[in-house]
Amino acid sequence: MRSLSITFCAAVAAATIALPASAAQAQSKADDSRDEKRSGTVSVNPSRVSPGGEVELWVDVCGKGRSARGNSEAFASEAHFAPAGGKGLSATARIRSDAAPDDYEIWVTCKDGHGKATGTVTVVHHGRPSPVAPVRAGGGGTAALAEKAASEGPGTRHAVIGLGLGAVAAVAVAFRSTRRRRPAQH
């Protein structure tokens, strides 16, 4: 009977010692899995950008005072996140100049590996601007007149003035040529 009570006491003592250790390990694993499951979204500003443009990225999944890395097929290079004022991390990323117009996914991984975030940036192509009117620069204000003349074209008034100037020029040439032909009379 005495061996039965000693065995029972030993079993209770072993259970008492093992239970807190296994509970602590379970708690530690639960905390780790919770950290691994931490996920969030990447805020992108502006969300629509042309190739060669820059976007500001922001995440709050990594916590305060940490760092992260961000990647996307649209980025020219990896984005490095640093603590932003207050809570969260921010980074700037440049869009590749040869990026095709499309929606691109962004992946951010916290430095400690326990947090991840995703987001989307839309690359759009804007056609190259071509001038449709004179540049409003220089000429002392004549750009506005040139624009008006280009849009209206010469009218009747311009034709009459041109004919009048042509007639004056013809009379001047005729008068001068007749004056040269006359010999000087003494």
GROMACS elastic network, one bead per residue, 0.5 to 0.9 nm:
[ bonds ]
;  ai    aj funct       b0    kb
    1     4     6  0.51557   500
    1     5     6  0.65780   500
    1     6     6  0.88069   500
    2     5     6  0.53342   500
    2     6     6  0.63429   500
    2     7     6  0.86879   500
    3     6     6  0.50397   500
    3     7     6  0.60337   500
    3     8     6  0.85005   500
    4     7     6  0.51014   500
    4     8     6  0.61109   500
    4     9     6  0.86153   500
    5     9     6  0.60755   500
    5    10     6  0.84859   500
    6     9     6  0.51179   500
    6    10     6  0.60791   500
    6    11     6  0.85734   500
    7    10     6  0.50976   500
    7    11     6  0.61539   500
    7    12     6  0.86708   500
    8    11     6  0.51248   500
    8    12     6  0.62485   500
    8    13     6  0.86255   500
    9    12     6  0.51136   500
    9    13     6  0.60907   500
    9    14     6  0.85523   500
   10    13     6  0.50694   500
   10    14     6  0.60771   500
   10    15     6  0.85381   500
   11    14     6  0.51256   500
   11    15     6  0.61110   500
   11    16     6  0.85458   500
   12    15     6  0.50937   500
   12    16     6  0.60784   500
   12    17     6  0.86400   500
   13    16     6  0.50501   500
   13    17     6  0.62417   500
   13    18     6  0.85992   500
   14    17     6  0.51773   500
   14    18     6  0.60280   500
   14    19     6  0.84127   500
   15    18     6  0.50835   500
   15    19     6  0.57296   500
   15    20     6  0.88279   500
   16    19     6  0.54867   500
   16    20     6  0.70554   500
   17    20     6  0.63464   500
   17    21     6  0.70006   500
   18    21     6  0.53165   500
   18    22     6  0.61083   500
   18    23     6  0.84922   500
   19    22     6  0.52712   500
   19    23     6  0.59822   500
   19    24     6  0.85007   500
   20    24     6  0.59952   500
   20    25     6  0.85689   500
   21    24     6  0.51041   500
   21    25     6  0.62379   500
   21    26     6  0.86096   500
   22    25     6  0.50196   500
   22    26     6  0.60742   500
   22    27     6  0.85073   500
   23    26     6  0.50322   500
   23    27     6  0.60981   500
   23    28     6  0.85396   500
   24    27     6  0.50089   500
   24    28     6  0.60681   500
   24    29     6  0.85857   500
   25    29     6  0.60943   500
   25    30     6  0.84581   500
   26    29     6  0.51010   500
   26    30     6  0.60717   500
   26    31     6  0.86168   500
   27    31     6  0.62096   500
   27    32     6  0.86516   500
   28    31     6  0.51185   500
   28    32     6  0.62315   500
   28    33     6  0.86591   500
   29    33     6  0.60634   500
   29    34     6  0.84149   500
   30    33     6  0.51640   500
   30    34     6  0.60549   500
   30    35     6  0.86116   500
   31    34     6  0.50254   500
   31    35     6  0.62039   500
   31    36     6  0.86588   500
   32    35     6  0.50504   500
   32    36     6  0.61503   500
   32    37     6  0.85536   500
   32   114     6  0.80379   500
   33    37     6  0.60654   500
   33    38     6  0.86395   500
   33   114     6  0.86862   500
   34    37     6  0.51147   500
   34    38     6  0.63481   500
   34   114     6  0.85610   500
   35    38     6  0.51993   500
   35    39     6  0.88264   500
   35   113     6  0.87525   500
   35   114     6  0.50316   500
   35   115     6  0.65696   500
   36    39     6  0.81728   500
   36   113     6  0.74432   500
   36   115     6  0.60341   500
   36   116     6  0.82962   500
   37   114     6  0.72650   500
   37   115     6  0.69428   500
   37   116     6  0.81668   500
   38    61     6  0.67780   500
   38    62     6  0.83834   500
   38   114     6  0.66255   500
   38   116     6  0.65659   500
   38   117     6  0.85010   500
   39    61     6  0.61777   500
   39    62     6  0.87987   500
   39   114     6  0.87212   500
   39   115     6  0.56145   500
   39   117     6  0.53086   500
   39   118     6  0.81766   500
   40    59     6  0.73905   500
   40    60     6  0.73650   500
   40    61     6  0.55856   500
   40   115     6  0.79941   500
   40   116     6  0.64465   500
   40   118     6  0.67135   500
   40   119     6  0.88220   500
   41    58     6  0.86517   500
   41    59     6  0.66128   500
   41    60     6  0.81918   500
   41    61     6  0.79078   500
   41   108     6  0.87973   500
   41   116     6  0.82664   500
   41   119     6  0.55901   500
   42    57     6  0.64943   500
   42    58     6  0.57576   500
   42    59     6  0.51981   500
   42    60     6  0.83113   500
   42   106     6  0.75143   500
   42   107     6  0.81196   500
   42   108     6  0.75627   500
   42   117     6  0.58641   500
   42   118     6  0.54090   500
   42   120     6  0.77276   500
   43    47     6  0.84182   500
   43    56     6  0.80318   500
   43    57     6  0.56156   500
   43    58     6  0.50766   500
   43    59     6  0.64806   500
   43   118     6  0.88802   500
   43   119     6  0.67987   500
   43   120     6  0.84955   500
   44    47     6  0.53036   500
   44    48     6  0.88454   500
   44    55     6  0.64703   500
   44    56     6  0.58145   500
   44    58     6  0.68003   500
   44   119     6  0.74291   500
   44   120     6  0.74276   500
   44   121     6  0.67711   500
   45    48     6  0.79714   500
   45    49     6  0.89310   500
   45    54     6  0.88720   500
   45    55     6  0.55278   500
   45    56     6  0.51630   500
   45    57     6  0.66434   500
   45    58     6  0.87040   500
   45   121     6  0.87147   500
   46    49     6  0.64747   500
   46    54     6  0.83855   500
   46    55     6  0.59120   500
   46    56     6  0.71967   500
   46   121     6  0.81810   500
   47    55     6  0.76410   500
   47   120     6  0.74819   500
   47   121     6  0.51862   500
   47   122     6  0.60090   500
   47   123     6  0.84157   500
   48    55     6  0.88575   500
   48   121     6  0.62797   500
   48   123     6  0.57982   500
   48   124     6  0.65368   500
   49    52     6  0.84062   500
   49    53     6  0.60852   500
   49    54     6  0.74462   500
   49    55     6  0.75213   500
   49    95     6  0.79351   500
   49   121     6  0.76838   500
   49   122     6  0.63817   500
   49   123     6  0.51271   500
   49   124     6  0.58961   500
   49   125     6  0.81787   500
   50    53     6  0.55159   500
   50    54     6  0.85382   500
   50    95     6  0.76161   500
   50    97     6  0.82770   500
   50    99     6  0.85638   500
   50   101     6  0.82920   500
   50   122     6  0.85297   500
   50   123     6  0.55323   500
   50   124     6  0.50984   500
   50   125     6  0.55524   500
   50   126     6  0.68619   500
   51    54     6  0.86215   500
   51    74     6  0.85747   500
   51    94     6  0.84405   500
   51    95     6  0.54736   500
   51    96     6  0.57096   500
   51    98     6  0.64508   500
   51    99     6  0.57658   500
   51   100     6  0.78669   500
   51   101     6  0.83609   500
   51   123     6  0.65665   500
   51   124     6  0.72985   500
   51   125     6  0.70499   500
   52    76     6  0.85432   500
   52    94     6  0.63055   500
   52    95     6  0.50062   500
   52    96     6  0.54642   500
   52    98     6  0.79310   500
   52    99     6  0.83335   500
   53    93     6  0.85525   500
   53    94     6  0.57898   500
   53    95     6  0.54878   500
   53    96     6  0.80034   500
   53    97     6  0.79725   500
   54    92     6  0.67552   500
   54    93     6  0.55847   500
   54    95     6  0.60292   500
   55    91     6  0.84767   500
   55    92     6  0.57626   500
   55    93     6  0.54410   500
   55    94     6  0.64951   500
   55    95     6  0.76811   500
   55   121     6  0.86221   500
   56    90     6  0.71664   500
   56    91     6  0.59407   500
   56    93     6  0.65789   500
   57    70     6  0.88657   500
   57    79     6  0.86570   500
   57    81     6  0.82631   500
   57    89     6  0.82568   500
   57    90     6  0.54423   500
   57    91     6  0.51287   500
   57    92     6  0.59994   500
   57    93     6  0.74210   500
   58    81     6  0.81233   500
   58    84     6  0.83233   500
   58    88     6  0.69759   500
   58    89     6  0.56380   500
   58    91     6  0.65842   500
   58    92     6  0.89353   500
   59    62     6  0.73142   500
   59    63     6  0.88919   500
   59    81     6  0.86208   500
   59    87     6  0.89731   500
   59    88     6  0.55695   500
   59    89     6  0.53719   500
   59    90     6  0.65386   500
   59   108     6  0.82573   500
   59   117     6  0.72481   500
   60    63     6  0.59934   500
   60    64     6  0.79953   500
   60    87     6  0.65733   500
   60    89     6  0.61776   500
   60    90     6  0.88508   500
   60   117     6  0.88134   500
   61    88     6  0.71724   500
   61    89     6  0.85406   500
   61   110     6  0.78734   500
   61   115     6  0.60570   500
   61   116     6  0.68956   500
   61   117     6  0.69323   500
   62    65     6  0.85062   500
   62    66     6  0.64169   500
   62    67     6  0.72537   500
   62    68     6  0.73646   500
   62    88     6  0.70083   500
   62    89     6  0.75400   500
   62   109     6  0.82923   500
   62   110     6  0.55099   500
   62   111     6  0.80304   500
   62   112     6  0.83476   500
   62   114     6  0.78401   500
   62   115     6  0.57536   500
   62   116     6  0.77175   500
   62   117     6  0.89389   500
   63    66     6  0.63330   500
   63    67     6  0.87209   500
   63    83     6  0.88748   500
   63    87     6  0.70636   500
   63    88     6  0.60160   500
   63    89     6  0.79450   500
   63   110     6  0.89608   500
   64    67     6  0.86820   500
   64    83     6  0.67037   500
   64    84     6  0.85389   500
   64    86     6  0.79823   500
   64    87     6  0.57016   500
   64    88     6  0.58610   500
   64    89     6  0.76224   500
   65    82     6  0.77925   500
   65    83     6  0.54871   500
   65    84     6  0.85647   500
   65    87     6  0.84709   500
   65    88     6  0.80421   500
   65    89     6  0.81137   500
   66    81     6  0.85599   500
   66    82     6  0.70533   500
   66    83     6  0.65202   500
   66    88     6  0.85608   500
   66    89     6  0.76762   500
   66   110     6  0.76447   500
   66   111     6  0.70364   500
   66   112     6  0.82018   500
   67    80     6  0.75261   500
   67    81     6  0.54340   500
   67    82     6  0.52124   500
   67    83     6  0.67786   500
   67    89     6  0.69671   500
   67   109     6  0.89264   500
   67   110     6  0.61888   500
   67   111     6  0.54808   500
   67   112     6  0.82941   500
   68    79     6  0.84127   500
   68    80     6  0.61614   500
   68    82     6  0.71280   500
   68    89     6  0.77326   500
   68   108     6  0.66549   500
   68   109     6  0.55675   500
   68   112     6  0.82749   500
   68   113     6  0.88261   500
   69    78     6  0.68119   500
   69    79     6  0.56963   500
   69    81     6  0.59057   500
   69    91     6  0.89127   500
   69   107     6  0.82526   500
   69   108     6  0.55665   500
   69   109     6  0.55388   500
   69   110     6  0.65811   500
   69   111     6  0.71376   500
   70    78     6  0.58563   500
   70    80     6  0.64276   500
   70    81     6  0.74140   500
   70    91     6  0.84765   500
   70    93     6  0.87235   500
   70   106     6  0.68331   500
   70   107     6  0.55128   500
   70   109     6  0.65049   500
   70   110     6  0.88525   500
   70   117     6  0.89910   500
   71    74     6  0.83372   500
   71    75     6  0.67477   500
   71    77     6  0.75622   500
   71    78     6  0.52882   500
   71    79     6  0.63506   500
   71   105     6  0.85788   500
   71   106     6  0.57778   500
   71   107     6  0.53804   500
   71   108     6  0.65269   500
   71   109     6  0.88363   500
   72    75     6  0.53224   500
   72    76     6  0.86021   500
   72    77     6  0.85304   500
   72    78     6  0.78282   500
   72    79     6  0.89589   500
   72   104     6  0.67433   500
   72   105     6  0.60204   500
   72   107     6  0.64448   500
   72   120     6  0.89994   500
   72   121     6  0.89802   500
   73    76     6  0.80830   500
   73    95     6  0.89824   500
   73    96     6  0.85587   500
   73    99     6  0.83773   500
   73   104     6  0.66267   500
   73   105     6  0.75367   500
   73   106     6  0.79345   500
   74    77     6  0.88896   500
   74    94     6  0.83526   500
   74    95     6  0.54933   500
   74    96     6  0.58086   500
   74    98     6  0.88984   500
   74    99     6  0.60012   500
   74   100     6  0.84773   500
   74   103     6  0.88705   500
   74   104     6  0.62024   500
   74   105     6  0.82538   500
   74   106     6  0.84580   500
   74   121     6  0.81398   500
   74   122     6  0.89877   500
   74   123     6  0.78523   500
   75    78     6  0.68478   500
   75    79     6  0.79924   500
   75    93     6  0.63845   500
   75    94     6  0.57272   500
   75    96     6  0.54852   500
   75    99     6  0.85116   500
   75   106     6  0.89096   500
   76    93     6  0.75994   500
   76    94     6  0.57420   500
   76    95     6  0.55393   500
   76    97     6  0.78968   500
   77    93     6  0.74365   500
   77    94     6  0.73550   500
   77    95     6  0.84864   500
   77    96     6  0.83588   500
   78    93     6  0.75212   500
   79    91     6  0.61701   500
   79    92     6  0.64647   500
   79    93     6  0.55250   500
   79    94     6  0.85256   500
   79   108     6  0.87611   500
   80    90     6  0.82058   500
   80    91     6  0.58978   500
   80    92     6  0.77960   500
   80    93     6  0.85032   500
   81    84     6  0.86798   500
   81    89     6  0.56335   500
   81    90     6  0.51175   500
   81    92     6  0.80512   500
   81   108     6  0.89353   500
   81   110     6  0.88928   500
   82    88     6  0.84597   500
   82    89     6  0.51886   500
   82    90     6  0.56736   500
   82    91     6  0.65963   500
   83    86     6  0.81135   500
   83    87     6  0.75671   500
   83    88     6  0.60789   500
   83    90     6  0.64013   500
   83    91     6  0.89632   500
   84    87     6  0.65031   500
   84    88     6  0.57096   500
   84    90     6  0.55691   500
   84    91     6  0.87429   500
   85    88     6  0.76486   500
   85    89     6  0.82983   500
   94    97     6  0.87295   500
   95    98     6  0.85394   500
   95    99     6  0.71375   500
   95   123     6  0.81335   500
   96    99     6  0.52417   500
   97   100     6  0.88302   500
   99   102     6  0.82991   500
   99   123     6  0.71653   500
   99   124     6  0.89467   500
  100   123     6  0.69283   500
  100   124     6  0.77320   500
  100   125     6  0.78871   500
  101   122     6  0.72795   500
  101   125     6  0.60951   500
  102   121     6  0.84608   500
  102   122     6  0.57610   500
  102   123     6  0.53967   500
  102   124     6  0.69406   500
  103   120     6  0.64893   500
  103   121     6  0.57811   500
  103   123     6  0.63405   500
  103   124     6  0.88914   500
  104   119     6  0.84492   500
  104   120     6  0.55353   500
  104   121     6  0.53445   500
  104   122     6  0.61675   500
  104   123     6  0.75724   500
  105   118     6  0.69727   500
  105   119     6  0.57769   500
  105   121     6  0.65551   500
  105   122     6  0.88595   500
  106   117     6  0.81351   500
  106   118     6  0.53910   500
  106   120     6  0.55974   500
  106   121     6  0.72341   500
  107   116     6  0.73426   500
  107   117     6  0.60243   500
  107   119     6  0.68502   500
  107   120     6  0.89047   500
  108   115     6  0.83429   500
  108   116     6  0.55597   500
  108   117     6  0.50415   500
  108   118     6  0.61790   500
  108   119     6  0.85296   500
  109   112     6  0.83469   500
  109   113     6  0.63463   500
  109   114     6  0.79225   500
  109   115     6  0.60758   500
  109   117     6  0.66832   500
  109   118     6  0.89839   500
  110   113     6  0.51798   500
  110   114     6  0.63856   500
  110   115     6  0.51733   500
  110   116     6  0.61460   500
  110   117     6  0.85113   500
  111   114     6  0.78708   500
  111   115     6  0.82799   500
  112   115     6  0.75774   500
  113   116     6  0.77231   500
  125   128     6  0.89697   500
  126   129     6  0.82696   500
  127   130     6  0.88014   500
  131   134     6  0.73065   500
  131   135     6  0.79607   500
  133   136     6  0.86578   500
  133   147     6  0.64273   500
  133   150     6  0.83999   500
  133   151     6  0.89351   500
  134   137     6  0.85652   500
  134   143     6  0.65066   500
  134   144     6  0.82839   500
  134   146     6  0.73288   500
  134   147     6  0.60807   500
  134   150     6  0.88566   500
  135   138     6  0.86413   500
  135   143     6  0.69104   500
  135   147     6  0.89208   500
  136   139     6  0.87726   500
  136   141     6  0.79848   500
  136   142     6  0.85596   500
  136   143     6  0.53996   500
  136   144     6  0.71330   500
  137   140     6  0.81408   500
  137   141     6  0.77864   500
  137   142     6  0.87856   500
  137   143     6  0.67971   500
  138   141     6  0.68581   500
  138   142     6  0.77703   500
  138   143     6  0.74440   500
  139   142     6  0.51991   500
  139   143     6  0.65247   500
  140   143     6  0.78852   500
  141   144     6  0.62292   500
  141   145     6  0.75482   500
  142   145     6  0.50546   500
  142   146     6  0.60400   500
  142   147     6  0.84998   500
  143   147     6  0.60592   500
  143   148     6  0.85904   500
  144   147     6  0.51285   500
  144   148     6  0.62868   500
  144   149     6  0.86622   500
  145   148     6  0.50721   500
  145   149     6  0.60823   500
  145   150     6  0.84774   500
  146   149     6  0.50295   500
  146   150     6  0.59594   500
  146   151     6  0.85246   500
  147   150     6  0.50916   500
  147   151     6  0.62090   500
  147   152     6  0.86218   500
  148   151     6  0.52260   500
  148   152     6  0.60776   500
  148   153     6  0.80897   500
  149   152     6  0.51742   500
  149   153     6  0.52572   500
  149   154     6  0.71329   500
  150   153     6  0.54324   500
  150   154     6  0.85693   500
  152   155     6  0.77916   500
  154   157     6  0.77985   500
  154   158     6  0.57038   500
  154   159     6  0.72496   500
  155   158     6  0.53761   500
  155   159     6  0.64568   500
  155   160     6  0.89342   500
  156   159     6  0.50361   500
  156   160     6  0.62470   500
  156   161     6  0.86373   500
  157   160     6  0.53141   500
  157   161     6  0.62896   500
  157   162     6  0.86370   500
  158   161     6  0.51903   500
  158   162     6  0.60975   500
  158   163     6  0.86667   500
  159   162     6  0.50815   500
  159   163     6  0.61965   500
  159   164     6  0.86184   500
  160   163     6  0.51460   500
  160   164     6  0.61274   500
  160   165     6  0.86450   500
  161   164     6  0.50947   500
  161   165     6  0.62126   500
  161   166     6  0.85697   500
  162   165     6  0.52114   500
  162   166     6  0.61312   500
  162   167     6  0.86533   500
  163   167     6  0.61389   500
  163   168     6  0.86794   500
  164   167     6  0.51121   500
  164   168     6  0.62867   500
  164   169     6  0.86580   500
  165   168     6  0.51141   500
  165   169     6  0.61745   500
  165   170     6  0.86370   500
  166   169     6  0.50882   500
  166   170     6  0.61884   500
  166   171     6  0.87204   500
  167   170     6  0.50542   500
  167   171     6  0.62345   500
  167   172     6  0.86019   500
  168   171     6  0.52134   500
  168   172     6  0.61817   500
  168   173     6  0.87115   500
  169   172     6  0.50867   500
  169   173     6  0.62227   500
  169   174     6  0.86282   500
  170   173     6  0.51932   500
  170   174     6  0.61393   500
  170   175     6  0.85699   500
  171   174     6  0.50796   500
  171   175     6  0.60170   500
  171   176     6  0.85074   500
  172   175     6  0.51925   500
  172   176     6  0.61341   500
  172   177     6  0.86040   500
  173   176     6  0.52116   500
  173   177     6  0.61190   500
  173   178     6  0.86650   500
  174   177     6  0.52277   500
  174   178     6  0.62202   500
  174   179     6  0.85807   500
  175   178     6  0.53479   500
  175   179     6  0.62073   500
  175   180     6  0.88237   500
  176   179     6  0.51316   500
  176   180     6  0.63947   500
  176   181     6  0.88802   500
  177   180     6  0.52557   500
  177   181     6  0.64257   500
  178   181     6  0.52066   500
  178   182     6  0.66205   500
  179   182     6  0.56828   500
  179   183     6  0.86629   500
  180   183     6  0.75620   500
  182   185     6  0.85773   500
